[in-house]
């Protein structure tokens, strides 16, 4: 499974008003592990950057004066992401800008969603944490992700952070509690565990249960099944 965590920085908020992409950052995940492969490019937008946008990402027109245009890197960018699932926080924003850039190049380039599947982690976070803040900083705090380097937004840095957040959000159940639920602390621990595995460290061994443990497990299921009137879900799954 190949996934690309992607972020962009732009000259403003609306491509319909002529705003352009000025930075693209991508981080590759292979089977939920960081592969070490990235794509990063600053771009010359051929227009001024809004003052409000500069306050967010700190990128100025002077910094981009010698950078390539999107047309110069489009083929390489699409080659990097083609066939992958793009993981984006607030995907409609970034996808809208990428599609705008591709449209400027001509209809033969198509749309980014014709090259890749799209997964929006903001929509995912809103389902997992309704009524709470779900911006990237809030999710970092919730899942115990270090974002201390994020003084300003940056496409590659934000993609790296989002990769950690995504692995934490999709790490599955972290504890088994009858009558309770997992906590943010449990999720943070899961995120750190996944991060260590994604960084290439040894995977923990799987230990098979002994015959005595299996017998105790079966006996416990019988008690649960009797107490629930024959509605023990584990027994139904085994069946």
Secondary structure as GFF3:
##gff-version 3
##sequence-region A 1 239
A	DSSP	beta_strand	2	10	.	.	.	ID=ss1
A	DSSP	three_ten_helix	15	17	.	.	.	ID=ss2
A	DSSP	beta_strand	21	30	.	.	.	ID=ss3
A	DSSP	beta_strand	33	42	.	.	.	ID=ss4
A	DSSP	alpha_helix	51	57	.	.	.	ID=ss5
A	DSSP	three_ten_helix	62	64	.	.	.	ID=ss6
A	DSSP	alpha_helix	70	81	.	.	.	ID=ss7
A	DSSP	beta_strand	85	88	.	.	.	ID=ss8
A	DSSP	alpha_helix	91	105	.	.	.	ID=ss9
A	DSSP	three_ten_helix	107	109	.	.	.	ID=ss10
A	DSSP	alpha_helix	112	115	.	.	.	ID=ss11
A	DSSP	beta_strand	117	120	.	.	.	ID=ss12
A	DSSP	alpha_helix	121	128	.	.	.	ID=ss13
A	DSSP	alpha_helix	136	143	.	.	.	ID=ss14
A	DSSP	alpha_helix	155	169	.	.	.	ID=ss15
A	DSSP	alpha_helix	184	198	.	.	.	ID=ss16
A	DSSP	alpha_helix	211	227	.	.	.	ID=ss17
A	DSSP	alpha_helix	233	238	.	.	.	ID=ss18
###
